[in-house]
Amino acid sequence: MRLFENLNIDFLSKRKLFYVVSTVIFVVGLLNVVFRGLEFGIDFKGGSEIVLQFENPIEIGKIRTNLSNIGLGELEIKTFGDERGVLIRTELQEIPKELYPKVITTIDEAINKVFPSLPKTISDSSSSSITYSFESADTASVLSDRLFFAGFQAGKVSEEVDNKEVIIRVGISDWIKENLKVKMSGNTFQVLREDRVGPKVGAELKQNAVLAIFFSLVVILIYLGFRFKFIFAFGAVAALFHDVLITLGLYALLYDVIPGLNLEISLTIVAAFLTLIGYSINDTVIVFDRVRETLKLHKNGNIKDLINQSINKTMSRTILTGGTTLLTVLVLMIFGGEVLRSFAFTLFFGIIIGTYSSIFVASAIVYDYSEKYKKKLDF
C-alpha cells in the first residue's frame, strides 16, 4: 500500500517559516520551564509514594479531609487509575519523631484488645519499627498472628521455639492505614504499593538521567558522522535536541492547565525520552538515507530539489508508520491509566514533533549549510 506516491511538495521553501514556528514554541516552553518550573516525581525529589485500592468508589475530597491532620504534614492526594484508587505523596521517608508516642499508643491499644494488661517491654525501636518483648513465647506467637490479621505489619523476630519478641513496622503507609481504618471503616482497602526514595538518591538519579540523554545524543552524533557526513549528524542531533526540549516544555506548559495532564518528570519519563530519541532518529535516518541515494544518482542535480524529492518519497512510509504508532500510543494515553499516561503523552507528542523536525529541522539544516558554504554533498 502506497500513499502520496506522486507527492511533490516544496518542503524546503517553507523552512524559514517553520524555523520561526519552532523558535516560538521553544521559547514559550522555555519560559514556562523557567518561571513555572517542572514538577519532579518521587524518583527525583525524594519522599514516599503510597497507592491505596479501596473496595468501593471513594470521594477524593473525603480522603484529603481524613488525612489532613494525622501529623504527616502536607500530603499530595489524587485519584489513581479508577475511582477506587488513591495516590498519596509526601516528602517524608519515615514517621516524624513527634508522632512516635501516638504510634506506640495505637499499638498498645491493639495489644490490649488481644491480651488486656499484658506485661510487655519495648526491647528495640527505630524510625521504621518497634520490637516488643513478652514473658512467654506462646504469647509472642499468638500476638504476632493477631496483630498481622488486624492490619499491622507484625511478625516474630525469629522462628526459634523460645522467641519472645514481636517486631511491628511503623512506616508512613502503616500510619495512614491505621487512621483510614477508623475513619473509613465501611470501605475496606489495601496498600498496593509503597515507594521510598531518599533526597540524595533522587539527586543522583536526576543527574544520571540528564547524562543518559546527553550521552545518547553524543553517541548518535558520532555514529551518524561516520555513516553520513558531519553536517548530517549535526542536523539530526539538532533535531533531537529540538524534540526533547519542546516536549519537555509541554510538561511545564500543560501542568495545572488541562485536567489529567498534571504530569511529573520521573524515571518513566526518562525512559520515554530515550525511546523518543530512538524513534525520532530512525525517522531522520530514513530520510537521510533516501537523500544520499538520490544524491548518488543525480550528482549534478539541484540540492534543494533532490532533498525535497527524497522527503516526498519517504512521506508514505512516514505517514503509515507514524500514524499506526500514534493510534497505539493514543489508546495508551486514554485508557492506560495514571501509570502509563505520562509515558504515552511523551511519545504521542514526541512522535509528532520528531516527524516534523526530520523534515523542517534536520533536512533544512543540511540544505542551509550546503547553500551558505557552497558545499557539494558528495557520497
C-alpha positions in Angstrom: 0.0 0.0 0.0 1.4 3.4 -1.0 0.1 6.8 -0.1 1.1 10.0 -1.7 3.0 8.1 -4.4 3.3 11.2 -6.7 3.6 13.7 -3.9 5.6 16.8 -4.9 5.7 19.4 -2.1 8.5 22.0 -1.9 9.2 21.5 1.9 12.4 23.4 2.0 10.9 26.6 0.6 8.8 26.8 3.9 11.8 26.1 6.1 12.2 29.7 7.4 8.6 29.8 8.4 9.0 26.7 10.4 12.2 27.9 11.9 10.1 30.7 13.3 7.4 28.3 14.5 9.9 26.1 16.2 11.6 29.1 17.9 8.3 30.4 19.2 7.2 27.0 20.6 10.7 26.5 22.1 10.7 30.0 23.7 7.2 29.5 25.1 8.2 26.2 26.6 11.4 27.5 28.0 9.7 30.4 29.7 7.2 28.0 31.3 10.1 25.8 32.5 12.0 28.9 33.9 9.0 30.6 35.6 6.6 27.8 36.3 9.2 25.0 36.7 8.9 21.3 36.2 7.2 19.0 38.6 9.5 16.1 39.6 8.2 12.8 40.8 9.2 10.8 43.8 12.1 9.3 41.9 13.9 12.6 41.7 12.9 14.8 44.7 12.7 12.0 47.3 9.9 11.1 49.7 7.3 8.4 49.9 4.6 7.4 47.5 1.7 5.2 48.6 -1.0 3.7 46.4 -4.3 2.5 48.1 -7.0 0.5 46.4 -10.5 0.7 48.0 -13.2 -1.9 47.7 -15.8 0.7 46.8 -15.6 4.1 44.9 -14.4 6.9 47.1 -14.6 10.7 47.2 -11.1 12.1 46.9 -12.1 15.2 48.9 -13.1 13.0 51.8 -9.8 11.2 51.8 -8.0 14.6 51.9 -10.1 15.7 54.9 -9.5 12.4 56.7 -5.7 12.6 56.2 -5.3 16.4 56.7 -4.4 16.2 60.5 -2.6 13.0 61.0 0.8 14.5 61.6 2.4 13.9 58.2 2.5 17.5 57.1 1.3 18.4 53.6 0.2 15.4 51.6 -0.5 15.3 47.8 -3.6 13.1 47.3 -5.2 12.3 44.0 -7.1 9.5 42.3 -5.1 6.7 40.8 -6.4 4.7 37.9 -10.1 4.3 38.6 -12.4 5.9 41.2 -11.3 3.3 43.8 -7.6 4.1 43.7 -5.8 6.8 45.7 -2.2 8.0 45.2 -0.6 9.7 48.3 2.7 11.5 48.1 4.7 13.1 50.9 8.3 14.4 51.2 8.8 12.3 54.4 10.5 8.9 54.3 9.7 7.9 57.8 7.4 8.6 60.7 8.2 12.0 62.4 9.6 11.7 65.9 6.7 13.7 67.4 4.3 11.1 66.1 6.1 8.2 67.9 4.1 8.4 71.1 0.8 8.2 69.2 2.1 5.3 67.2 3.1 3.4 70.4 -0.3 4.2 72.0 -2.1 2.8 68.9 -0.1 -0.4 69.0 -0.6 -0.7 72.8 -4.3 -0.4 72.4 -4.3 -3.2 69.7 -2.2 -5.5 72.0 -4.6 -4.8 74.9 -7.6 -5.8 72.8 -5.9 -9.3 72.4 -4.4 -9.6 75.9 -5.7 -6.9 78.4 -3.0 -5.7 80.8 -0.4 -7.9 79.2 3.2 -7.3 80.6 5.5 -6.1 77.9 8.6 -4.1 77.2 10.0 -2.3 74.2 13.3 -4.0 73.6 14.3 -2.1 70.5 12.9 0.8 68.3 14.0 2.6 65.2 12.4 5.1 62.7 10.8 2.2 60.9 9.9 -0.5 63.5 9.3 -1.2 67.2 10.2 -4.5 68.9 8.2 -5.8 71.9 9.4 -8.4 74.3 6.9 -10.6 76.2 7.2 -13.1 79.1 6.0 -16.1 77.0 7.0 -17.4 73.6 3.4 -18.7 73.1 2.1 -15.1 73.8 4.5 -13.7 71.3 3.4 -16.2 68.6 -0.3 -15.6 69.2 0.1 -11.9 69.4 2.1 -11.8 66.2 -0.6 -13.5 64.2 -3.4 -11.4 65.8 -1.7 -8.1 65.1 -1.0 -9.2 61.5 -4.6 -10.1 60.9 -5.6 -6.8 62.5 -3.7 -5.0 59.7 -0.3 -4.4 61.3 2.9 -5.4 59.6 3.8 -7.6 62.5 5.9 -10.7 62.8 8.1 -12.8 65.2 11.7 -11.7 65.4 12.8 -15.2 64.8 11.3 -18.7 64.3 13.1 -20.1 67.3 10.8 -22.0 69.7 11.8 -19.8 72.6 11.4 -16.5 70.7 9.6 -13.9 72.9 9.8 -10.9 70.7 7.5 -9.4 68.1 8.6 -6.7 65.6 6.0 -4.2 64.2 6.7 -2.0 61.3 5.8 1.7 61.6 6.2 3.2 58.1 4.3 6.0 56.6 1.8 3.7 54.9 1.1 1.9 58.2 0.2 5.2 59.9 -2.0 6.2 57.0 -3.7 2.8 57.1 -4.4 2.9 60.8 -6.0 6.3 60.5 -8.2 5.5 57.5 -9.3 2.2 59.0 -11.1 4.1 61.7 -12.4 7.0 59.6 -13.5 4.9 56.7 -14.5 1.6 58.4 -17.3 0.9 55.9 -14.9 0.8 52.9 -12.1 -1.7 53.2 -8.8 -1.1 51.3 -5.3 -2.4 50.8 -1.9 -0.8 50.2 -0.9 -1.8 46.7 2.5 -0.1 46.6 4.8 2.0 48.8 7.9 3.5 47.3 10.5 5.5 49.3 13.4 7.4 47.8 15.9 9.5 49.8 16.8 13.0 48.6 20.4 12.1 47.9 19.4 9.1 45.8 16.8 11.3 44.0 19.5 13.9 43.2 21.8 11.2 41.8 19.0 9.7 39.7 18.3 13.2 38.3 21.9 13.7 37.3 22.2 10.2 35.8 19.0 10.8 33.8 20.4 14.0 32.3 23.7 12.3 31.5 21.9 9.3 29.9 20.1 11.6 27.5 23.1 13.7 26.8 25.5 10.8 26.1 22.9 9.1 23.9 22.8 12.3 21.7 26.7 12.4 21.6 26.9 8.7 20.5 24.3 9.3 17.8 26.3 12.3 16.6 29.5 10.2 16.3 27.7 7.3 14.6 25.9 9.5 12.0 29.1 11.4 11.4 30.7 8.1 10.3 27.7 6.8 8.4 26.9 10.0 6.5 28.7 13.4 6.8 29.2 15.5 9.9 26.6 18.1 8.8 24.0 15.3 8.5 24.9 14.2 12.0 24.7 17.8 13.3 21.3 18.3 11.7 20.0 15.1 13.2 21.2 15.8 16.7 20.0 19.4 16.5 16.5 18.0 15.6 16.7 15.6 18.6 17.5 18.5 21.0 14.6 20.3 19.4 12.3 17.3 20.0 13.4 16.7 23.6 13.3 20.4 24.7 10.0 21.2 23.1 8.3 18.1 24.6 9.8 19.0 27.9 8.4 22.5 27.6 4.9 20.9 27.1 5.2 19.4 30.6 5.6 22.8 32.2 3.1 24.5 29.9 0.2 22.0 30.5 0.7 21.3 34.2 -2.4 22.6 36.1 -3.9 23.7 32.8 -5.5 20.6 31.4 -7.1 18.1 33.9 -5.4 14.7 33.6 -2.2 16.1 32.2 -0.6 17.2 35.5 2.4 15.1 34.6 5.6 14.8 36.6 9.2 14.1 35.5 10.1 10.6 36.7 12.3 7.7 35.6 9.4 6.5 33.4 9.6 9.9 31.6 13.3 9.5 31.1 12.6 6.1 29.5 10.0 7.7 27.3 12.5 10.4 26.2 15.1 7.8 25.3 12.5 5.9 23.4 11.5 9.1 21.6 15.1 9.8 20.7 15.4 6.3 19.2 12.2 6.7 17.2 12.9 10.2 16.0 16.5 9.4 14.9 15.2 6.4 13.0 12.8 8.6 11.1 15.5 11.1 10.3 18.0 8.4 9.2 15.4 7.0 6.7 15.0 10.5 5.2 18.8 11.0 5.1 19.3 7.5 3.5 17.0 8.5 0.7 18.8 11.8 0.3 22.1 10.0 0.0 20.7 7.6 -2.6 19.2 10.5 -4.6 22.4 12.5 -4.5 24.4 9.4 -5.7 22.0 9.0 -8.7 21.9 12.7 -9.6 25.3 14.1 -8.8 24.8 17.3 -10.7 21.2 17.9 -9.7 19.9 20.9 -7.7 20.4 20.1 -4.0 17.1 21.7 -3.0 15.1 19.7 -5.5 16.9 16.4 -4.6 16.3 16.8 -0.8 12.6 17.7 -1.5 12.3 14.7 -3.8 13.8 12.4 -1.1 11.4 13.7 1.6 8.4 13.3 -0.7 9.4 9.7 -1.5 9.6 8.8 2.2 6.3 10.5 3.2 4.2 7.4 2.5 6.3 5.4 4.9 6.4 8.2 7.5 2.6 8.6 7.5 1.9 4.9 7.7 4.4 4.1 10.4 3.9 7.3 12.4 0.1 7.1 12.2 0.0 3.5 13.3 2.3 4.3 16.3 0.3 7.4 17.2 -3.0 5.4 17.3 -1.4 2.8 19.6 0.1 5.5 21.9 -3.2 7.4 21.9 -5.1 4.4 23.2 -2.4 4.0 25.9 -2.8 7.7 26.9 -6.6 7.5 27.2 -7.1 4.0 28.7 -3.6 3.1 30.1 -4.3 4.7 33.5 -2.2 7.0 35.6 0.9 4.9 35.4 1.2 4.8 31.6 -0.3 8.3 30.8 3.0 10.2 31.2 4.9 7.7 29.1 2.2 7.7 26.3 1.9 11.5 26.4 5.7 11.9 25.8 5.7 9.5 22.9 2.5 10.9 21.4 3.6 14.5 21.1 7.3 13.5 20.7 6.5 11.4 17.6 4.6 14.3 16.0 7.4 16.8 16.8 10.0 14.2 15.7 8.4 13.7 12.3 8.1 17.5 11.9 11.8 18.0 12.9 13.1 15.4 10.5 11.7 17.5 7.6 11.9 21.1 8.8 14.9 21.0 11.1 17.3 18.2 10.2 16.9 18.3 6.4 16.6 22.1 6.4 19.9 22.5 8.4 21.7 20.3 5.8 20.4 22.4 2.9 21.2 25.7 4.6 24.7 24.5 5.3 25.2 23.4 1.7 23.9 26.8 0.4 25.7 29.0 2.8 29.2 27.4 2.4 28.6 26.3 -1.2 29.5 22.7 -0.2 28.7 19.9 -2.6 27.3 16.9 -0.8 29.1 14.0 -2.5 28.9 10.4 -1.3 
